Amino acid sequence: MRAQIHLDPASAALAVAGRPLAEQLLRVVSAAGFDVVEDAGDALALHVDGRFAAVLPGSLARLEADGDALLALDGTPIAAIGHGRTDLDRADGPRASTDESFDASTPAGRVRAERVIRRRHAEDLLDAGVIVVDPDRVPLDTTVEVAAGATLWPDVVLRGHTRVGAGAEVRIGCWIEDSEIGEDALIKPHSVCEGASVGAGSQVGPMAHLRPGARLEGDNKVGNFVEVKKAVLHRGAKASHLTYLGDAEIGADANIGAGTITCNYDGHRKHRTRIGAGAFIGSNSALVAPISVGDGAIVGAGSTLTRDVPADALAVVRGQTKVLEGKGKALNERNARLKAQEQAKG
């Protein structure tokens, strides 16, 4: 039997659990076995009030004959079989469940309907072999795909066109949006991935931020307080902590020390940094793009580089160190004396 969804254009475009409301209803009505058409005319058809996003396909599938209807708890018709919209408006029949009765065209109703839809999605994943530690605390868009064997801890938010591979683990408090998490990858607590790709066996976080264009090819490590944007980390490359990698290409097995920054923006344009395979970038280094560090090169800690470093070279940029014997003791004694004088005046 054909079906027509009745929904005003403004409500049809509302986002509900990752999809426009109209698309959400189309999936439900189609799953119930009806052929959805734009206009059923005067023919006998199922007419559905599209505001009720959380109605179950099984509830609609039970409607078979002319006059069969399903009402929300407050008596508002959700769906009815008839010859037009007027048959839906005057329908009478059994009441739907509380979960199916939320009007998603209102802010409060939409939040409640989304909660129901997302929990159902989490339960479906659980039944399919995904380890969802607490389905009530994992908000999932219906567009999200998670492979069997993956683990989702509480308070994980998965949105948009996100895919999580088998054996991957996403721990508490992470926000993953429009990203791909490879097999056996580990996303540690409170990390954010937006438009990013995390290769198989990689580790991210805790408290890391992968921005759009971040791509970890596999077996990478991006540690705490590391931000990656429009950057590729080839297999085995790692940046363990306190680093910004923007507009960069990091070679296989390269090591990026703590506090390293790719200085990619000159106030007008963005520039790229290229770091070769097996290179070692010492802590607290600044790489002023555009710049290239060759394969196997070493950059000494604390260096600010403004020109390319050849493969297998050592680059060190530091000011001259001065050591004044006994000067520290004299300064400490002076500071103590000044502090005592200030306390006496006070």
N, C-alpha and C positions, 0 to 999 in steps of 0.2 A: 504494500500500500504506500501511496505517496504521502508526504508530510510537508507542511509549510510552517516555517518559524516566523512568528510575528514579533518584530523588534524594531524600535525606532532607530534611525541612523546614529544618533548620539550614544545611545546605550550599546549599540552593536560594536562600536569601536573601543569600549571600555576594556582595559586589560584585566583579565581574571586568571590568576595562576599561570601567567606567562603567555596567554593567548587572548586575542580579542574575544569578547563575549559571544559574538555571532559564531566564531569558529569553534568555541568551546561547546556551544549547543549543537552545532552541526555534527561534531564527533559523537555526542551522546545519542542524538536521534538516529544517526546512521548505525551506531552500535546496537540500537534497539530493533534494527531490521527494516527501517523505513527508508524509502527513496526520497530524499529531500529535494524539493523543487522550489523555484522562486515564487511561483504563483500557481496554486492548485485549482483556481477557478471555482466552479460550482460542483466539481466532482467530489465524491466522498473521499475524505482525506483526514489525516491526523493534523490538527492545528495546535501549535505549541506556543505558549507565551514564553518568549526567549529570555525573560528576566530571571528565570529560575535555573541558574547555572548548575546547581548541584543535584538536579533531578537524576535519578538512576536510570540507566537504560532498561533494567528489568521492570521498573514501574511503568514505563511507556510501552514496553512489549506486551503487557497484559491488556492493553486497550486494543480491542479487535473489531467490535461491532459499532454501528451507528448509535451514537448516544453515550458510549462509554467515555468516562471522564476521570480526571485526577485533580483534586483540589489541594491547595495549600492549607495549612492549619487554620488560617483565618478565613477560609472559604473562597479565596481567590482562585479561579480556575488556572491550573498549570497547563493542562492539555485535554483535548477532547476530540473524538471522531465525529465529523459532521460535514456539512456542505459549505462552510464558510466561517469567517471570523465571528459572526453573530452567534453561531452554535457554540463557540468557545466561551463567549461572554456570558451566556446563560446556562452553561453546563453545571451539572450537579453529579456528585459521586463521592467515593471514599476519599478520606484525607491522606495526604502524603506524610512522610515522617518529618520531624523537626528539621533535620539536616537538609531535606529537599525543599524546604519552604522559605528559604532566605531570598529576598529580592535583591539581586546583584546590581540593580540600577541605582541603588542608594549606597552611600559610603559604608554605613554600618553593615548592611546586608551583604555587600561585596566582600568585606573583610571576613565575615562569618562563612560565606559560601566558599571563599578561597581556602579557609582553614579546613573545611570538610574535604574539598577536592584534593588538596595537597596531602592530607593524611591518607586518603584512599590511594593516592599514587605511591606514598611511602609503604603502605601495606602491600600493594601489588609488587613492589620491588622486593620486599621481605619474602613474599611467597615465591618469587623468582630466584631466590638464592643470594640476595644482597643482605649483608649484615647491617640492619638499621637498628642501632642500639636503643633508641627511644623514638618511635615513629611520631609521637606527639610533639617532638622538639626538633624536627628536621623539615623546615619549609622547602618544598620542592616544586618548581614549576613543572607542569605536565609535559613541557618540551625537553626536560632533562632525561638523559639516558645513562643508566648505571649498569655495568656488567655484573653478572653473578660472581660472588667471591670478593667483591669490594666491601669495604667497611665505612659506614658513615656514623660518626659520633654525634652526640647531642649539640644543638645550637649551630649546626652547619646550615648555611643557606646556599642552595644551588639554584641558579637562575638562567633563563635564556636557553641558548643552544649549547649547553654544557654536556660533556660526555666523560664518564669516569670508567676507566678500564678495570679488568679483572685483577684482583689482588691489591688494588690501590686502597689507600687508607686516608680518609679526610678527618682530621681530629677536631676537637671542640672549638667552636667560635670562628670557623673559617667562612669567608664569603667568596664563592666561586661563581663567576658570571661569564657566559659565552666563552668558555675555556675548555680545553681538552686535557684531561689528566690520564697519563699513560699507565699501562699495566705495572703493578707493583710499586708505583710511585707513593711517596709519603708526603702529605701536606700537614705540617705540624701546627699546633694551636694558633689561632688568631692571625692567620695569614689571609691575604687578599689576592685573588687572581682575576683579572679582567681582560678578556680578549687575549688570553695567553695559552701557550702550549707547553705542557710539562711532559717530557719524554719518559719512557719506561725506566723504572729503577731510580728516578731522581728523588731528591729530598728538598723540600721547600719549608723555610721557617725554622723556629716559630717567629711570628710577627714579621714576615717578609711581605713584599708588595710587588707582584708581577703585573705590570701595566700592559695596555694593548701593544701587540707586536713583540712581546717577550716570548722567546722560543728556546726551550731547553731540549737538546736533542736526545739526551739519555744519560743516565748515570751521573747526573750533575748534582751539585750541592749549592743551594742558595740559602744562606743561613739567616740568623736573626738580624732585623733592621737592615736588610738589603733591599734596594729598590732596582727593578730592571724594567726598562722601557725601550721598545723598538731595538732589542738587542738579541743576538743569537749566541748561545753558549753551546759550542760543539761538544761532542761526547766527552765526559769526564772532567770538563772544566768546572771550577768551583770558586765561589766567592762566599766565604763562611760568615762574615759579619760586617756590619757598619759600612756599607758600600753603595755607591750609585753607579749603575751601568746604563747609560742612555745613548742611543744611536751608535751601537757598538757591535763588533763581531769578535768573539773570544774563541781562540783556537782550542782544539782538543787538549785536554789534560793541563791547560793553563791554570795557574793559581793566582787569585786576586786577593791581596792582603787587606786587612781591616783598614777602613778609612779611605780606601781608594775612590777617586772620583774621576769620571770621564767628563771633562769640561766641554760639553757639546754645544753650548749656546753662546753666541757672541753678542747678543742683544738684538740681532736681526734675523739670523739664520741658524739652523742646526747643522752640525758637522759630525762626521763619523770618526770613530776610533777603531783601529784594527790591532788586535793582539794575537800574536802567532801561537801555534801549537807548542805546548810545553814551556811557554814563557812564565816567568815569575815576577809578579809586581809586588814590591815591598809595601808594607803598611804606610798609610798616610801619604800616598802618592797622588798627584794631580796630573792627569794626562790632558793637555790642552789640544783639542781637536781643531782641524783634522790632523791626525797623527797615526803613525804605524809603529808597532813594536814587533820585531821579527821573531821567528821561531826560536825557541830556546834562549831568548834574551833574558837578562836579569835587570830589574830596576830597583835600585837601592831605596830603602825606606826613607820617607820624607822628601822624595824628589818631586819637583815640578818640571815636567817635560814639555818643551815647546817645539821639538823637532824629532824626526824619526830616529829609531834605534835599530841598527842592523841585527840580523839573526846572530845568535850566540854572543852578542856583545853585553858588556856591563855598563849601565848608565847610572851615575850618581850625581845629583844636583843638590848641594848643601852649602850653606854659609860656613865660613871658617869658625871653628870652635876655639873659644878662649877660656882658659882655666886660670883664675887668679887665686893663688894659695892664701888661705886665711881670710879672704874677703867675706865669705859667708858668715863666719863667726862675728866679724865686726858689724855687719849689717844686722844680725840678730840682736846683738847687744845694744845697738843704736835704737832699734825698733822697741825693745823692751824698755829702754830708758824713756822714750817718747810716750809710750803707753802709760807708764807710771806717772809722768808729769800731767797727762790729761786726766787720769783718775784723781789725782790730788786736787786739781782745779775743780773737778766736778763735785 
